Amino acid sequence: MADEQANIKSFVIQAAKDEGRGVDVKNGLTSFSFYENILSNNITAQVKVFDSGNSIKDDSGKLVSIIEGLPIRGGEEIRFDIEDESKNKLKYELYLNKMMNLDQSTTQDNFEIHCVSKECYSNEMTRVTKRYEGKISESVTTILKERLKAEFKPENIEETSNTYNFIGNDRKPFYVCTWLGTKSVPTENYGKTGGYFFYQTQDGMNFKSVDNLLGQDAKKKYVYNESDTLPNGYDRKILNYDLKRSVDLQSNLMLGAYKNRTLYWDPYQFKYEVKTFDITEQKDVKHAGSSDDFDFVNPVFTETPTRLMTSILDVGTMPSGKDAKEQLKRFIDKTDESNDKVMDRMVQSVMRYNQLYSVVTSITIPGDFSLRAGDMIQCDFPRVSEETKDVDKKLSGKYLIASLCHFVSPKECYTQLGLIRDSYGRKTS
């Protein structure tokens, strides 16, 4: 298959102190890598540039290099507008974080710059200080608006079913929102599942549950085969793939991914409660398999808890109320009320996060800028058999994009996807 090329319309490095002063380096762009990840709070990018030294005029009107004439000191805005062959745009503004691997000579400069989104810098320059109460999703929305001044679509901040009262304690916004994600429970399957991801894509900030991500329809459909033609019903071909991990039984047993037991201690009433949780209780929740018939694990490994955990209930602290008087009244009226409903979310979140990375695969496809980290796609892989046209039903199916890298150079453009799923699909007959 011939290499696909991207249309680099512009790639401007903007001077930090002069809005009208910038350099379009698209003709000197050696490579550009754009990264998103559901485990990363912000977008990152890596740019390699070739500079002949006659790129911009200095104060005396002499043509000099970008590094000298702009100059590059850190914090410069990077604006790019690139299209893949399907006319999908990769258009964003990042900020220069680091310049490294500078190779200078009398005739040229070669250098590499690392970029981050503006929210990354906002996170370093502000803190979460005040008290928050109510639904966790509402607190996250408030932090994004008031502290980070971040861009996001309201529909990308998924509503939580549980409430939680807390004080920011001068922590950074990224830390607080990620921490709140581990305490969040979606509106469906309450008590059976939990866990949210806080991450950034081209569309802005996202706060979404594991269930919401796994419950999506496949955005695109890809196939891997050795033919030069694309079968009907597929968007593009997979250029290559690598199954990183399909099972790690010992690690899963250590993490208690199949069955665990937790002791919850109530310091207010001086009593405790023990709960056992196993993977079979999650058969009714959403999974990323290819059908409703899932292979979890050999039943013998779900007979006994393999991890013991403890938790202290948050009772008698941070009662809800607009002022101290109202908070005291609520505390007196509901002395046994827990601020953090830990029994309904802690173990569920731990198991859900661990289970989500049961199968890890990496694929490379022709450049597709319409994809985002957190999207669901369908991948079909060949079955190892005499009939190579058969699809491996166990490995094929829906996958969640955990990470992506859009790679662009003057001669090629491709997208590498890190895919995960929480179960295998249907057994191959």
HELIX and SHEET records of a PDB file:
HELIX    1   1 LYS A   26  GLY A   28  5                                   3    
HELIX    2   2 ILE A   66  GLY A   69  1                                   4    
HELIX    3   3 LYS A  118  GLU A  124  1                                   7    
HELIX    4   4 ILE A  136  ILE A  143  1                                   8    
HELIX    5   5 LEU A  144  LEU A  148  3                                   5    
HELIX    6   6 PRO A  154  ASN A  156  5                                   3    
HELIX    7   7 PRO A  173  THR A  182  1                                  10    
HELIX    8   8 VAL A  210  LEU A  214  1                                   5    
HELIX    9   9 LEU A  249  LEU A  255  1                                   7    
HELIX   10  10 ILE A  279  GLN A  282  5                                   4    
HELIX   11  11 PRO A  299  THR A  302  5                                   4    
HELIX   12  12 ALA A  324  ASP A  333  1                                  10    
HELIX   13  13 VAL A  342  ASP A  344  5                                   3    
HELIX   14  14 MET A  346  LEU A  356  1                                  11    
SHEET    1   A11 GLY A  22  ASP A  24  0                                        
SHEET    2   A11 ASN A   7  GLN A  14 -1                                        
SHEET    3   A11 GLU A  77  GLU A  83 -1                                        
SHEET    4   A11 LYS A  89  GLN A 104 -1                                        
SHEET    5   A11 ASP A 109  VAL A 116 -1                                        
SHEET    6   A11 THR A  44  ASP A  51 -1                                        
SHEET    7   A11 LEU A  29  ASN A  37 -1                                        
SHEET    8   A11 GLY A 397  VAL A 408 -1                                        
SHEET    9   A11 MET A 376  ASP A 380 -1                                        
SHEET   10   A11 LYS A 221  VAL A 223  1                                        
SHEET   11   A11 ARG A 236  LYS A 237  1                                        
SHEET    1   B11 GLY A  22  ASP A  24  0                                        
SHEET    2   B11 ASN A   7  GLN A  14 -1                                        
SHEET    3   B11 GLU A  77  GLU A  83 -1                                        
SHEET    4   B11 LYS A  89  GLN A 104 -1                                        
SHEET    5   B11 ASP A 109  VAL A 116 -1                                        
SHEET    6   B11 THR A  44  ASP A  51 -1                                        
SHEET    7   B11 LEU A  29  ASN A  37 -1                                        
SHEET    8   B11 GLY A 397  VAL A 408 -1                                        
SHEET    9   B11 CYS A 413  ARG A 421 -1                                        
SHEET   10   B11 VAL A 359  PRO A 366 -1                                        
SHEET   11   B11 ASN A 240  ARG A 245 -1                                        
SHEET    1   C 2 ILE A  56  LYS A  57  0                                        
SHEET    2   C 2 LEU A  63  VAL A  64 -1                                        
SHEET    1   D 2 ARG A 131  TYR A 132  0                                        
SHEET    2   D 2 PHE A 166  ILE A 167 -1                                        
SHEET    1   E 2 TYR A 196  THR A 201  0                                        
SHEET    2   E 2 GLY A 204  SER A 209 -1                                        
SHEET    1   F 3 LYS A 271  ASP A 278  0                                        
SHEET    2   F 3 LYS A 259  ASP A 266 -1                                        
SHEET    3   F 3 LEU A 308  ILE A 312  1                                        
END                                                                             
